[in-house]
């Protein structure tokens, strides 16, 4: 029987190094250089960050999501999840370790579906940490319903022409290229009629209308662009993975990405719990420490138990992916962790923030940014409601309707069945006596 919650010693050493390295070297970047993660390194930051990246490479942890065929170590989803649990405490850590979204997912799909020329042009600099990329899919009028997509692409001689609007295209401000989803065959379902294109950001016709920020950020200083593709002309070899293959390609980047997001959210929740416990042991009111108040004790217990349950489900899902190498087979639990992430984050951060009182809601504590992860995670990669529907449908596949009028647990029917089974057993005993 194999049922093991331990980590092999060799990889545990790497995790221990990563934890200390992030705490001592990377987290200071969050304080001194906030909101600079997805900007090209300047003369001030390059001498600081590039040596950090080299140290990560020296410890075989650079771009740990990659398989051996791409120069990675092929660690698998469980080990990657354990690493992401450490990286999730710092907004700079994914950059320093080469595992930042959306570049990780974009690299995966180019690796799986790109031509050799596309890999050389786009994938190599992306994996080397030289450039950023953008995944441009969502449209302003469509929300989570791709059937409402209107951004089109059509052939014109040897070129493709892309025309339409995209919204919340993350990191477009500093990306070297965009992966654009557009409808190439409007006469079939969007799931068979959409295609993806690799488009350099400087291509004529790309109009960055504005850069949307998150709540609390100044207007037009965000990283999520509203883009008008104004008859953008790209060569035929810009098509990624074949015509009509956009949604098949998209699934490649989403499954593992949801595990990464969830495990980094585990780190956010753990940090919230750590700050919560420190606060209640440091603050006295009404004659005793907050830690002695039953309200606080109950909330600490809730945060701990909810986090422990969530973490185990995420790791089990990662184990399933490694075990089966089939995202469809693990679809139920991938959707489940995506569904749970925003609520677990919201509750853990809210409790800790509330325990800090006025200080907790101020800009002198990190709770505002931590709390924003809850609404963000409820919409990124599809809204929570969609994932709940997926979970329910997958669960129901394992059941069938009761065979008759009454439920199978109906007590009168159960009693009659039990009498028949006991009579048969008695008869069997008599016959063999």
N, C-alpha and C positions, 0 to 999 in steps of 0.2 A: 504494500500500500504506500503510495507516494502522496504525502500531504505536508508540504514544507513551507513555512513562512520565513525562512532564513535567506540571506543573500550570500553567495559564494565569497569567500574571503578576499580573493583578488579584486573583484568588482567593489566590494565594500570599502577597500582601501581607496579606490578611486572616488567613491561617494564621500568618504571622510575628507579627502583632499579638497574635493569640490565645495563641500560645505564650509570649510575653513577659508578657502580662497574667496568664495563669494562674500562671506562676512567681512573679511579683512581687506580685500582689494576692490571688489566690485561694488558693494553697497555704497561706499563713499561717492561713487559716480552719481548715484541716484540723488544724493543730497546736493552735490556741487554742480552737477550738469543735468538737471531735470529737463525732460522734453527735448533732449538732443540726440536720443538714441537712433532715430531714423534719418538723421542728417549726415551727409558725408563728413568724415573726420577732417577737422581743420588742423592748422599747425600747432594749436594748443593741445588738442585731444589725441592726435595720432601718436605722438611719442609716449602717451600713457596707455592707450588702448591696444595698439599693435603688439607690444610685448606681452600684454595679458593674453591676447589671442594665441600667441606663440606658446605660452605656457600651457594653455588648454590643449593645443596640438601635441605638445611634448608628453602630456598625460593621456593621449589617445581618447580625448573627449570632444574634440572639435567635430561639429556637425554629426552628432551621435545618432541622428535619425537615419543616416545613409547606410545602405547595404555595402558589402565588400566590393561589388562591381562599380561603385561610385567613389571608392576610396575610403569608405567608412568601415566600421568594425562589425557591422551587422549585429548589434547588441540585442535587437528585438524590443518589443513593446514594454515588457515588464521592466527591464533595466532602464529603458528610456523614461518610463514613468517615474521610477525612483530618482533619476537625475532631474527630471522636470519638477519634482517636489522640492528640490533644493533651489533650482533656478527661479521658481515662482515667487521667491521673496524679494526679488530685485527686478526692476524694469530694464536695467542694463545687462543683466546676466545672459538672457537669450542672445543678445548681440555678441557678447564676448565669447559665448560658446557656439555661435553659428547655428542657433536653432530658433531664430525669430520667425514669427508669422508675419505676413503670409509667405515669406520666402521659402520656408520648409516645404509647404504644400506645393508651391509653384515649382520648386526644384524636383519634387517627386514626379509631377506630371510631365515635365520636360524630359526627365530621365526615362520614363516609361514610354512616352509617345513621340518624342522629338526625333527628327532625323539627325544624322551625325553633324551636319552643318549647323542645325539649330542648337545642338548641345554645345558645340564649340563656341558659338556666338553668344549664347545666353546662359547656359548652364555652368560652364567653367568659371566665368567671373562671379556668378552668384554663389557657387560653392566656395570660392576663395575669399568670400566676404568683401569683394571689391565694389559691388553694386547692390542696390535694393530693387525690388520688383513690386508690381501691383497686380491684383486680381480684380478685374473690372467686369462685374456680372450684374449686380443689382441695378434696377432702373427706378426712377423717381415715382412713376405711376404704378409700378407693379408690386412693390413690397415683397412678400414671400411667395407670390404666385407667378411662376415663370410663364404661365400661359398668357400673361398680359404683356410679355416682352415685345417691344416694337423695334429695337435696334436691329437694323438689317445689314446684310453684306451680300453683294452680288458680283458676279464675274463681269469684267470689262476687258476684253482681250486677254492679255497675260496677267492681268492684275485682279485683285479683289478691291472693292470699294465698300467701306464701312460708314454707315450713316445712322445716327441716333444719339440717345442720351444715356448716361450711366450716373448713378448716385452712390455716394459713400464708398468710392474706390480708394481703399486704404493705401496710404504711402505713395499716392500718385505724385505728390509734391516733389519727392526726391527720388522717385523710381527711374531707373535707366530704361525700363521697358514695361509694357502692360500686357497682360493676358486678357484679351477681350472676347466675351461671348456675344455672338450675334446670330440672328435668324438667317439661315441661308436657303431654307426651303419652307416658305410660309404655307404650303399646301398640305403639310403633314403635321403631326403632333410636334410641339416644341421639343419633346424629348428625343425625337428623331430628326428634327429639322434645324437644330442649333449647332453651331460650330465654334471652335476657338481659334484665335489668331494671336501670334506674337508680334507686337507692334512697338518699335522704339518710340520713346516718349517725345522725341524731337520731330517726329513725322508731321509734315504739313497737314493742317486740318484738325489737329487735336487742340481743342480749346478748353483750357482749365477755367471754368466759369467762376468757381470759388472753392476755397478749401475749408470744408466744414470741420469744426472742432467738436469735442465732447462737452458735456455740460460743465460750465464754469470756465472754459477756455475762451480767450478773446476771439471775436469774429474774424474770419478769414485767416486765422493763424493755425488752423487745425491741419490734420494730415489726411482727411477723408474728402476726396474731391467730387464735385459735380462737374462732369465732363460732357462736352458736346463733341461727338465725332462727326465733323462736318465734311462728309464725303472724303474720308481718309483713304488714300490709295496705298495699298501694300502689294508686294509681289506675290505670285502664286505660292511661293515657298514659305509664306508667313502662316499658312494653314497648319494647325497643330493636330496631329493624330487622325486626320481624315475628315471629310465633310459629314456633318450630321452626328458627330461623335462627342459633342460637348458634354452631355450629361454622363456618359460612360466615363469620360476622363475626369469629370468633377468628383465622382465617387471615390476615385483613387486618392484624392487629397483630403477627403473629409473624415474617413473612418479613424485613421491614426491621429489626425489633428484634434478630434474631439477628446481622445484620451489625453493628449498633451495639455489641452485647455483645462480639462478636469483636474489633472494632477497639479498643475500650477495653481488652480483654485484651492486645492488642498493646502498648499503653502500659504495662501492668503488667509484661510480659515485658521491655520495653526498659529500664524502671526497674531491674528486677532485674539485667539485664546491666550497666547502668551502675554499680550499686553493687558488683557482682562485680569488674569491672575496676578500679575505684578501690581495692577492698580488696587485691587481689593485688599492686597496685603500691605499696601502703602498708605491707604487713606482711612482715617477714622472719622466717624460721625455718630451722633447720638450715643456717645459713651462706649463705642466698641469699633473694631475694624469692620470695614465693609465685608471682609471675608467671613465674619461671624453672622452676617445677616442671611436669613434663610432665603429671601428672594434672590440674592446674589449666588448663594450655593446652588439653588435650583437651576439658575441660568448657566452657571459653569458646567453643571452636570449635563444639561441639554446640549451645550456646545461641544463638549467632549464626546458624548455618545453619538451625536449626529455626524461629527467629523470622522470618528472611527468607522462607523458604518459606511459612509460615503467612500472613504479611502479604500476600504476592502473591496467594495464593488468595482471601483476604478481599476485596482490591481487585478482583480479577477477577470475583468473585461480584457485588460492587456494580456493576461495569461491565455485567454481564449484565442485572441488574435494570433499570438505566437504558436499556439497549439494547432490551430486549424488552418491558418493562412487563408482565411476565407471571410471577408468582411460581411458577406450576406448571412453566413451562419451565426455571426456575432452581432447581427443588426439590432436585435432586441436590447441587449445590454449597452451597446454604444448609444442608442437612443435614450436609454434609461439614465445613463450618467449625464448626458447632455441636458435632459429634462430636470435632473436634480441639482445641477451645478448652481443656477442662480439663487435658488431658495436656501441652499446650505450656506452660500457666501453671504447672502443678505442677513440671515439670522445670526451668524457668527459675528459679523462685523457690527451689526446693529447693537447687539448686547454689549460688546466691548466699548463701542463708541458711547453708548448711554451711560455706562459705568464711569466714564471720564467726565460726565457732566458738560459744562460749558466748554472746557478745554477740548473735549472730544469732537465737538462740532466746529472747532476753530481751524484756521489754516496753520496752526502750530503742531498739529498731529496729522498722521497720514490717513485717517479714517475716510475722509471724503473721497480720495482716489480709490481706496480699497472698496468702499461701498458702491462706487460707480461700476465696479466689475459685475455686480449682480444684474442690473438692467442690461448691461452690454452682453453678458453671457446669455440673457434670455432672448436675444434677437440674432446674435452672430451665428452663421451657419444654419439659419432657420429658426423660427420662433419656437418657444417651449411647447405650444399647443400642437404643432406638427409632430414633434417627437413623442408627445403623449399618445397621439393617435397611432404612431408606429409601434410603440410599446404594446398598446392594447391589441392591435391587430396581430402582432406576433404571439402574444400570450394566448389569444383566442384560437390560434391554429392548433394548439395542443388539447383542445376540448371539443366535445360534440354535444348536441342537444340530448336531453333525457329521452329514453326510448318510448315512454308512455305519457299518460296525462300528468302523473305526479313526479316531483323531483326524485332522484335516486336516493336521497336521504330522508324521504317521507317515512315517518315512523311506522304507520300501519303496514306499508309495503315491506319495510325492513324486518318487521316482526314476522310476517308471513314467510319471507325468504329465510330468515334465521331458523324458523321451525322446520322448514324443509331440509335445510343443510344439516341441522342437528339430527333429524330423523334418519337421513341418509348415513350419517356417521355412526349412529347407533346400530343401524342395520349392518353396516360394514363390520363393526366390532363383533356382533352376534355371529355373523357368518364366518368369522375367522377364529371363533372361540372353540 
